[in-house]
């Protein structure tokens, strides 16, 4: 899995990088066919303080691409919300690609 964490108007500290990596381990625990993950952490220059910190993520999994974004007053809370959204998407994607059909039972003669 290729992981890219970048910051826009923000320096990505080692503690922040480790926090994001630990949170994204939850996604790979649910679905192991993740090819590429790109995380963008940014601070918007808005007047209201409550939705300033943003976290966006693109995940390339086998079969499709998943995207989620989150905004919050605290960057760590934005990352938590982002991972929750991605986790739901990954579980739904995994459920869709699984084969739910069973073979018909053989007839007894």
Residue, then its C-alpha position, 0 to 999 in steps of 0.5 A: x500500500x502506497x501512503x502519501x500524506x501532504x499538507x496545504x498551508x500546514x506542516x505535517x508533523x511526525x505526530x500527525x503523520x503517525x496518527x493518520x497512519x494508525x487510523x488508516x490501519x483500520x481500513x486495511x484491516x477490513x479490506x486488504x486490497x488497498x493499492x494507493x492512499x492519498x491524504x491531504x490535510x489543510x487549513x482553510x482561511x475562513x471567517x468561522x473557526x468551526x469548519x477550518x481544518x479539512x482532511x481529504x482522502x483518495x483511496x484506490x482499491x482493487x475495482x474502484x476509487x473511494x473519496x471522502x472529506x471532512x471538516x472540523x475545528x480540530x484537525x484530529x477530529x477531522x481525521x477521525x470523522x474522515x476515517x469513519x466515512x472511509x471505513x463505511x465506504x470500504x465495508x460497503x465496497x467489500x460487500x458489493x464485490x463478494x460473491x453472495x451466490x451459493x451453488x444449488x444443492x444437488x438433487x437427490x434421486 
